[in-house]
Amino acid sequence: MHEAAQAGALADVPQPRARTPSPLRAVGHSKAPAPARDFDVTPDTTDVIYAEDEEVFRETAVRELLKVGFLRQNIHEADTGLGALEHLAQMQNEGHITKPLLVLLDVRMPGMDGRECALQIQELVKQQLLRREPYVVCISSIARQVEMDEGGGNFQIVLPKPITAQYIEDAFEHLRQWWTLGYGRQLPAWKNFRAEEIDLLAADDEPVCRMSSQMAFTQAGVQSEAVIEVDSEEELMEQLAELQAGDASRPLILLLGNEVWAHSVQEWVEEQRSAQALKRAPFLICTSVDSERIGASTSNELFHAFLPRTFTQKDVQWSLQYCRLWWLTRAVMPYKKPSQEDQWDDEPSDAEELSDEESDEN
């Protein structure tokens, strides 16, 4: 059971990568109006950005795109999500700007994967920073059929891998409806993620460790009334079950310093998922200040994020940044599209500024 739980945990963890400034940050300074839409939509006048790290799949997909009627000169290839963003920045003022822009993203790629790439694209759309809003398609080997709503992703549609001409034709018909009729699904990128809207469960059998970790997160903006402290595994599991009845639009972070308890949490999460009863999945952060209490061989597969032995507010901010990425790409939770007043400001958040500072250091 432990192995199954660990596998489920790993599937939910964004892969660490070097923090680099987004190539699209400069796009935000351009307030040029979006071009008028031409509703005569055909494959031969549709620009395509295709990101896939395996060359054999890229070659196969390009052949299938050509069968449908796309032109080779309109297909822009990349092997990472970051490369797709670079093409997207370039295509804001190039190509068939009055026609749709199709973005195909493999869900698993080294560095920036398809999920994070899609999130960055949709957040730019949300902030109205793109002249050309793309139709973002996920390509996944897990999918068995074309899916319009695959849960927690920031994609308009999901295609099975390897993609075929028929899958592409199905996706293009959905793109046509989206382009001409405005038909599409709400995306997790529209969910809020603010420190003051996080529920926190601090679990540790040592009061000093429990107190120091939860205080660090309240200093980062988590509301003290949203913090629950537990000092035993039994109480931890009871609180997790009770929190399922809470507000599922609020992220749930579990600060945990005991590896044995992490096994139990992951087993419980997998059981709830299997029974389709999981309403609030916890984001697990290891908060032990004594490295001997955490076994490195298995703990890397049990936690989403770690705080170092002596952590600072910068480390807490990084944990929140990873939680944000997980919340907006992996966590399947209900949400509603925010009002205009709730949308993010154009100014970068503290976490985004921290990301750029770390990039400069690297």
C-alpha positions in Angstrom: 0.0 0.0 0.0 2.9 2.3 0.8 4.2 2.0 -2.8 0.8 2.9 -4.3 0.5 5.9 -2.0 4.0 7.1 -2.9 3.3 6.7 -6.6 0.2 8.9 -6.2 2.2 11.5 -4.3 4.9 11.7 -6.9 2.3 12.2 -9.7 1.1 15.4 -7.8 4.6 16.9 -7.3 5.8 19.5 -9.9 9.3 18.6 -10.9 12.0 21.0 -9.6 13.7 23.0 -12.2 16.1 26.0 -12.4 14.1 29.1 -11.7 14.4 31.3 -14.8 12.6 34.5 -15.7 9.6 33.9 -18.0 10.3 35.0 -21.6 6.8 36.4 -21.6 7.4 39.0 -18.9 8.3 41.5 -21.5 5.0 40.9 -23.3 3.2 42.5 -20.3 4.6 45.9 -21.2 2.9 45.8 -24.6 -0.7 47.1 -24.5 -1.3 46.8 -28.3 -4.9 45.8 -28.9 -5.8 42.3 -29.9 -6.3 41.9 -33.7 -9.8 41.5 -35.1 -10.8 37.9 -35.4 -11.2 36.3 -38.8 -13.9 33.7 -38.5 -12.9 31.8 -41.6 -11.0 29.2 -39.7 -9.0 26.6 -41.6 -5.9 24.5 -40.7 -3.8 26.0 -43.4 -4.0 29.4 -41.9 -3.7 28.3 -38.2 -0.3 28.8 -36.5 0.8 25.9 -34.3 3.2 25.7 -31.3 4.1 22.1 -30.5 6.2 21.2 -27.4 7.3 17.6 -27.0 10.7 16.4 -25.7 10.8 13.1 -27.6 11.8 13.6 -31.3 10.0 10.5 -32.5 6.7 11.7 -31.2 7.3 15.2 -32.6 7.9 13.8 -36.1 4.8 11.6 -35.9 2.6 14.4 -34.7 3.9 16.8 -37.5 3.0 14.2 -40.1 -0.5 13.9 -38.7 -0.9 17.7 -38.6 0.1 17.8 -42.3 -2.5 15.2 -43.1 -5.2 17.4 -41.6 -4.1 20.4 -43.7 -1.8 22.3 -41.5 1.3 23.8 -43.3 4.8 22.9 -42.2 6.0 26.5 -42.1 3.2 27.4 -39.6 4.3 24.7 -37.1 6.8 25.8 -34.5 8.5 23.0 -32.5 10.0 23.1 -29.0 11.3 20.4 -26.6 10.3 22.1 -23.3 7.5 24.2 -22.0 9.9 27.1 -21.8 10.6 26.8 -25.5 6.9 26.9 -26.2 6.6 30.1 -24.2 9.4 31.6 -26.3 7.5 30.8 -29.5 4.3 32.2 -27.9 6.1 35.5 -27.2 7.3 35.7 -30.8 4.0 34.8 -32.3 2.2 37.7 -30.6 3.0 39.9 -33.5 3.9 37.4 -36.2 2.1 34.7 -38.3 -1.6 34.7 -39.1 -2.5 37.2 -36.3 -6.2 37.3 -37.2 -6.6 33.5 -37.0 -6.4 31.1 -34.1 -3.1 30.1 -32.4 -3.0 26.4 -31.5 -0.6 25.3 -28.7 0.0 21.6 -28.2 1.8 20.6 -25.0 3.1 17.2 -23.9 2.1 16.9 -20.3 5.5 15.4 -19.2 8.7 17.2 -20.3 12.0 18.0 -18.5 12.3 21.4 -16.9 9.1 23.2 -17.4 6.4 20.6 -18.1 3.1 21.0 -20.0 1.1 21.7 -16.9 3.3 24.6 -15.7 3.5 26.0 -19.2 -0.3 25.9 -19.6 -0.6 27.7 -16.2 1.7 30.5 -17.3 -0.2 30.9 -20.5 -3.6 31.1 -18.8 -2.4 33.5 -16.2 -1.2 35.8 -19.0 -4.6 35.4 -20.6 -6.3 36.2 -17.3 -4.2 39.4 -17.0 -5.1 40.3 -20.6 -1.4 40.5 -21.5 -1.5 38.5 -24.7 -2.6 40.0 -28.1 -3.3 36.4 -29.3 -5.0 34.2 -26.9 -4.0 30.6 -27.7 -6.1 27.4 -27.7 -4.1 25.2 -25.4 -4.2 21.4 -25.9 -2.7 18.7 -23.6 -1.2 15.6 -25.1 -1.1 12.8 -22.6 -0.3 9.1 -22.8 -2.7 8.5 -19.9 -5.7 9.7 -21.9 -7.6 7.1 -23.9 -10.0 9.5 -25.8 -10.4 13.2 -26.5 -11.5 14.8 -23.3 -13.0 18.3 -22.9 -12.7 18.5 -19.1 -9.8 16.5 -17.6 -10.1 17.9 -14.1 -7.3 20.1 -12.8 -5.4 21.2 -15.9 -5.2 24.5 -17.6 -5.9 23.0 -21.0 -9.0 23.5 -23.1 -8.9 19.8 -24.3 -6.8 16.7 -23.9 -5.7 14.4 -26.7 -4.3 10.8 -26.3 -0.7 10.2 -27.2 0.4 9.4 -29.8 -1.9 11.9 -31.6 -3.6 10.9 -34.8 -5.2 12.9 -37.6 -8.6 12.0 -36.2 -7.7 13.3 -32.8 -6.4 16.5 -34.4 -9.6 16.9 -36.4 -11.7 16.5 -33.2 -9.6 19.1 -31.4 -9.8 21.5 -34.4 -13.6 21.4 -34.4 -13.5 22.3 -30.7 -11.0 25.1 -31.5 -13.4 26.4 -34.2 -16.3 26.6 -31.7 -14.1 28.3 -29.1 -12.8 30.8 -31.7 -16.2 31.7 -33.3 -18.7 31.1 -30.4 -16.6 31.7 -27.3 -17.2 28.1 -26.2 -14.7 26.9 -23.6 -14.3 25.7 -20.0 -13.2 27.6 -16.9 -9.6 26.8 -16.0 -7.8 26.4 -12.6 -5.6 29.4 -13.4 -8.7 31.5 -12.5 -8.6 30.1 -8.9 -7.3 32.4 -6.2 -4.1 31.6 -4.3 -3.4 34.0 -1.5 -1.7 33.2 1.8 -4.6 34.7 3.8 -6.9 32.2 2.1 -4.9 29.0 3.1 -6.0 26.5 5.7 -3.0 25.2 7.7 -2.6 21.9 9.6 0.5 21.8 11.7 1.3 18.3 12.9 4.3 17.4 15.1 4.7 15.6 18.4 7.3 18.1 19.5 5.7 21.4 20.5 8.7 23.6 19.7 8.9 22.3 16.1 5.2 22.6 15.7 5.1 26.2 17.0 8.1 27.4 15.0 6.8 26.1 11.7 3.3 27.4 12.0 4.5 30.8 13.2 6.7 31.1 10.2 3.7 30.6 7.9 1.5 33.0 9.8 4.3 35.6 9.4 4.0 34.9 5.7 0.3 35.8 5.7 -1.6 32.7 6.7 -4.3 33.7 9.1 -3.8 32.5 12.7 -7.5 31.4 12.9 -6.9 29.2 9.9 -4.2 27.2 11.7 -4.9 23.9 13.4 -2.3 22.2 15.6 -2.2 18.4 16.3 0.4 16.4 18.3 -0.5 12.8 17.4 -1.1 10.7 14.3 -4.6 9.8 15.4 -5.6 13.5 15.9 -4.0 14.3 12.5 -6.1 11.8 10.6 -9.2 12.9 12.4 -8.6 16.5 11.5 -7.9 15.6 7.9 -11.2 13.9 7.7 -13.0 16.8 9.3 -11.4 19.3 6.9 -12.9 17.5 4.0 -16.2 19.3 4.9 -14.4 22.7 4.8 -14.2 25.2 2.0 -12.7 23.3 -1.0 -11.8 26.6 -2.7 -9.1 27.2 -0.1 -5.7 25.4 -0.4 -4.9 23.0 2.5 -1.3 22.8 3.6 -0.1 20.1 6.0 3.1 21.0 7.9 4.5 17.6 9.0 7.7 16.6 10.7 7.2 12.8 11.1 7.8 10.5 8.2 5.6 7.7 9.6 2.6 10.1 9.7 3.3 11.0 6.1 2.9 7.4 5.0 -0.5 7.3 6.7 -1.6 10.6 5.1 -0.7 9.4 1.6 -2.5 6.1 2.1 -5.5 8.0 3.2 -5.4 10.3 0.2 -5.2 7.4 -2.2 -8.1 5.6 -0.5 -10.2 8.8 -0.7 -9.3 9.3 -4.3 -10.2 5.7 -5.2 -13.6 6.1 -3.5 -14.0 9.5 -5.3 -14.5 11.1 -1.9 -11.4 13.3 -1.8 -12.6 17.0 -1.7 -9.5 18.6 -0.3 -6.1 17.1 -1.0 -3.3 18.4 1.4 -0.1 19.8 0.2 2.6 18.2 2.4 5.6 20.2 3.6 8.3 18.6 5.7 9.0 20.9 8.6 11.4 18.8 10.7 14.3 20.8 12.1 16.1 17.6 13.0 17.2 15.9 9.8 17.6 12.6 11.6 13.9 12.4 12.0 13.3 12.3 8.2 14.6 9.3 6.2 15.8 10.7 2.9 15.3 7.5 1.1 11.6 7.6 1.2 10.7 11.1 2.4 11.4 12.6 -1.1 8.5 10.5 -2.3 6.1 11.5 0.5 6.4 15.3 0.6 5.6 17.9 -1.9 8.2 20.4 -0.5 10.8 20.6 2.2 12.0 23.3 4.6 15.8 23.1 5.3 17.0 22.4 8.8 17.3 26.1 9.6 14.7 27.8 7.5 14.0 31.5 6.8 11.1 33.5 5.4 12.6 33.1 2.0 12.3 29.3 2.4 8.7 29.6 3.5 8.0 31.8 0.4 9.5 29.1 -1.8 7.3 26.5 -0.2 4.2 28.7 -0.9 5.4 29.1 -4.5 5.6 25.4 -5.0 2.2 25.0 -3.3 0.8 27.6 -5.7 2.1 25.7 -8.7 0.6 22.5 -7.4 -2.7 24.1 -6.5 -3.2 25.7 -10.0 -2.0 22.6 -12.0 -2.5 19.4 -10.1 -5.1 19.9 -7.4 -8.6 19.1 -8.7 -10.8 21.3 -6.7 -14.0 23.3 -7.4 -13.6 27.0 -8.1 -15.4 29.9 -9.6 -14.1 32.5 -12.0 -13.3 35.6 -10.0 -14.8 39.0 -10.6 -12.8 41.8 -12.3 -11.9 43.2 -8.9 -10.5 39.9 -7.8 -8.2 39.4 -10.8 -4.4 39.8 -10.2 -2.8 43.1 -10.6 -0.2 43.6 -13.3 2.5 44.0 -10.7 4.4 40.7 -9.8 3.7 39.1 -6.5 6.4 38.8 -3.8 6.8 35.1 -4.7 7.4 36.0 -8.4 9.9 38.7 -7.4 11.6 36.1 -5.3 11.7 33.7 -8.3 13.5 36.3 -10.4 16.0 37.0 -7.6 16.8 33.4 -7.3 17.2 33.2 -11.1 19.8 35.9 -11.0 21.7 34.1 -8.3 21.7 30.9 -10.4 
